[in-house]
């Protein structure tokens, strides 16, 4: 049986917006045209869903959140782009997420993420699943954050940076380089500060896998030339998908990785 939507009389919903079932839309929310919202979402007061938003199921949006905003990119000429939000995300107060530009056509936030107060996701970014992003952290355009990354508060990411899975990023840190998977990144300037041992254990990685990851980084970073370390790590752990992920991430980095 379908559950009715609960829409506060002080909310403004464009008649062209497509809204599923079981949603709660609080007072002073504004939902624009060309918006699609799935089922069982909760919009507290003063949430704005702009043109081009595509929202899944079971998300919660807190006051002041502004989703699918016009990109802060002077190259944007009004292209018909989208901002895609998956399922079961918690998007806290005053979070802003821009829609895409002609570059990629969409900004994407996956499933099960916690985006904390006042953080910003710029145009064409891709956020994976299960990430935690701290208060006031800012992503410039086309940043990619892979699954289960933990990024602390007030961090800054240069455009086009890529962040690997299962990382821990120190609060107040900034980067213009890629952050490879499974690491702790911090200090000033930002650099490799070891493997995210506690995070990997909490995610159920077995000890032998963690040891292989740790040894792979030791091998790679011990070499003056990264490609030599990558070749040695691959040769030592030919059957490890985690080591292969590390090696391919570093090989494919366009901005270079922290060391």
Protein Blocks (a to p, Z undefined) as FASTA:
>chain_A
ZZdddddfkbccdfkbccdehiacdehiacdehiacdehiacdehiacdehiacdehiac
dehiaghiacdbfkbgoiacdddddehiacdehiacddddfknopacddehiacdehiac
dehiacdehiacdehiacdehiacdehiacdehiacdehiacdehiacdehiacfbdcde
hiacedjddddebjafklmmmnopafklmmmmmmmmmmmmmpmblklmmmmmmmmmmmbm
klmmmmmmmmmpmnbpaZZ
